[in-house]
Amino acid sequence: MGNRETAYAMVERSPFFQTAGATAMSGLLRPSFTQLLPRRTVLFEQGEEPEFLHLLLEGSVGLETTGERGGRTVVEIFRAGEVFLAPAVMLRLPYLPSAVALTEIRVLMIPAQHFRESCQCSLDLSRATNELLCRHWRLMVDQVVDLKLNSVETRVSRFLARRVPEEAGAGCAYLPEPRAAIAARLGMTPETLSRTIAVLENKGKLRRGAKGPNVADRSALAEH
């Protein structure tokens, strides 16, 4: 992970910053700090009380949860630019999942109390937080529908398509995370994930590469 770009430049690129604006984010950044953490670092555990709001600047983080009988799964994977988990911070409630670094990560740590107080004082920050919560609600509903109604092949196709920049329309679906984490997020085993990628390759939808599948047509794959 390179240091060529400043943390502030990374923050500026995030959708949350762009909605909140420079003035609101400047106030948030004053007591905040960044951390560079290795893969498998646990940022917080399921059931812990929030002390920080996290803005991921580089890398990938998996939200993992453990069931009553001890089973563990990945419920979501967040990538650079995403804020997590704002609901627990705003409601002062324990985290429902744990957060684990799936790659080396750089993360901005925003003190929870300062964030709540700033939302009360800044209309722009409050609006950005509302939009964030709405986006994550839509993400949750989309995931539930995906898992309940779509086939394994469709789930994998949509996931890979989202890893290709929309403006490019084609390119590498970069997959730096462990294959087991991606499979868990999609509700399948790693073996099923590998077989499904092979099926899509045989259909000409993609071509496997060292860093991830190379997608010829993002839109066609997303609509699979």
N, C-alpha and C positions, 0 to 999 in steps of 0.2 A: 504494500500500500504506500503510494508515494506521498511526499509532503510538498509537492509543487504548488498546490492550491491551499489558500488559507482557509481556516475554519469559517471565517465570516463569509467568504465567497461561496462556500458550500451551503451555509445557512440561507444566503440570498437566493439560491436556486430552488429552494424547497417551495412547494405550493403554499404551505402555511405562511411562510414569510411574505410571499408575493401577495397574498390576500390581506394579511395584517398590515403590511407597509413598514417602511423603514423606521418611523418614529416609535411605533408600538414594539417592534422587535428590538430596537436599541434599548428600551427600558427592560425588556426581558433578559437581554444579554449581560447586563451589568453584574448581577450576582451569579451568573451561570458559568460553567466551565466545560471543556471538552475532555474526553478520555479516549485513548487508543487502547483497545482491548483485544486479546487474542481469541481465536476460535474456541468455543465451548465455555466461554465466560458466562456466568449466570448474572444477569443484571438485577433481577428480582425474582423471588419465589412466589408461587401461588399461595394466596392467603396473607401475604405481607401487606402492611399499610404503605401507601405511596409516600415517598419522600421527594421524588423528582418526577417531572414530566420529561420524556426522552424524545429528542429529535435525532434520528439516524442520519448521519452525514455521509458515511461510506459503509459498504458491506451489507450483510443480510442478517436479520434477527428472526428467530422462530418463536412463536407463542405456543408454548406447550402446556398441556393440562393433564392431570392425573385423575382417573376415575375412582369411585369408591372401592373398587376391587383391585386397584393397583395398576390398571392398564394406563398407558401413556401415549399421547398422540400430539401431532402438530396441528393446531387449528388455523394458523395463518402464518405467512412469511412476509415480513416487511423489508423493503429495500430502501436505499438512500433517498432522502427527502421526506420520509414518512415520520409522523409524530405518533407515539404510542405511550401508554394507554390513557387517553384524556378522561374517559368516563370515571375511572377509579380515582383520579386526581380531583376532578370536579366534585364528585359525590363523597369524597373522603371515605371510600369503602375499600376493603382488601382487594388485591388483584385476583381475578378469576383464573388467569393462566400465569405461568412462569415465562420469563423472556431469556432466551439463550442465544448467544452469538453463533451463527452457523458458519460464519467466515470471520476473518479479522475485521473489526469494526472501529469506526470513529463515531462517537455519539456525544451530542450536546446534552448536558444535564441541567435542567431548569428547576430550581427549587419549587416544590409544589405550592407552598404557602404564597410565595411571591407570584406565582402564576395565577392563583385564584384572586389575589388582591389586584393584580394588573388587569384581569378580565373585568373586574368591577369598575375600574377607572377608565378603561379604554374601549370605546365603542368599536373601533377597528379590530382590536384583538378579540373582543367578544364575538363579532361577526365572523372572523376567521375561525374561531373555535366552533361556532355553530355549523359552519360549512364543513369543517373537519369531521364533526360528529355525524353529519348527514351523509358524507361520503363513506364513512366506515359502516354506517347502518346499511347503505345500499350494497356495500361489499359483503356484509354478513348475509343479507337476503340472497344475493347472487350465489354465494357459496352454498347455502342451504338448498336452493333450487338445483344447482349443479350436482350436488351429492345425491339428491333424492330422485331426480328425473333424468339426468343425462347418462349416457353410456360411458364406459371407461375410455373409449377412444375419443369421444367428444370432450371429456374432461381434460385429457392430456393435450388435445389439439388446442383448446382455448387457453390453457395455461402457457403453452409454448408460444402461442401467437402473441400473448401479452408481454413476453420477454423480448420481442422484436419491436424497435421503435416504430410507432405508427407513421411518423413522417417519412421514414425510409421505405416502408412497405415490404421490405425483404432484408434478410441478414441473419446473423447468428443469434439464436435464442440462448443467451449466456446462462449457464447453470453452475454457479460456483458452490452451491450448497450441497451437502451430502445427499446422495440419491435417496436414502431412507427418509430424510426429512421431507423431500418433495413428494415422495410416494404417500407418506402419512397425511400431508396436506390435501392430497387428492383422493384420499380414502381407499388406498390400494396397497399392495405389497410392492417392494422394490422390483421383484421378478415380473410382476404384472406391468409395472411402468416400463421396464426394459423391453418386454415383448410388444407392448403397444407402440413404442417408438419405432421398433423394427417394422411393425405393420404399416405405420405411416410412411416409413422410408420406402417400403415395397410399393406403396401406392403413388410414390413420386411427390409426396407432400413436403418432404424434407430430406436432408442428407446429413448423416451423423458426422460430427467433427470433434476435434480435441477439446474445445471449450464448451460445446453444446451443439445441438442440431442446427444446421443451416437451412433456413426457411426461404423458399423461392417466392412465395406469395402469402404475405401475412393475412390478408383479408380472406383468402380462400381457406386457409387453415382455421381461422377464427370462426368461420361459418360452417365448419365441418359438421 
